Amino acid sequence: MARPRKPATIRDLEGNRSRTPIPREFSGIGRPLAPAHLTAEQHDRWEDIVSSLPEALLSRADVQALERMSIAWAAFRQTTIAINQSGLLTRGSSGEPVRNPLLLVRQAASDEMQECGMMLGLSPLARTRLTAPDSGGEGDDPLTRLLGPHGKPWGDEHIPARN
């Protein structure tokens, strides 16, 4: 199965190393609101996810992936806490040690988080490639980047005037 295409916003932030044109996509709406039926833990995970994504990335179409991710993340945390308390092995019906069934629940939550994270463009690798967008409007001109937006070296404005 081929890897899904990254959103244009993520590709813009990473930089276009291949110099191939980045197809334009619909702009996001900013920060979508969490559904009212989420628990407090799920809502906290929602806020964590939304605040970690670039603002122009999200749209209403992403709400279902955000909801699935926040529910799976909350379930992953709850089962991890329960496993830490009960242990990796529990007693089976005849008293023999068996693998804790919560491990299967945690694995399912982990798989769901992985799938939703791929849809949303979340991964440690993607985060390392992100760069802050240019704020000075210098464009791609290397000389402007070197000299700064006003034609002076960047360091000049930070040097205090001597009396």
Summary of the structure (lengths in Angstrom):
residues: 163
radius of gyration: 23.0
end to end distance: 67.7
largest distance: 88.5
contacts: 369
relative contact order: 0.12
helix: 53%
strand: 4%
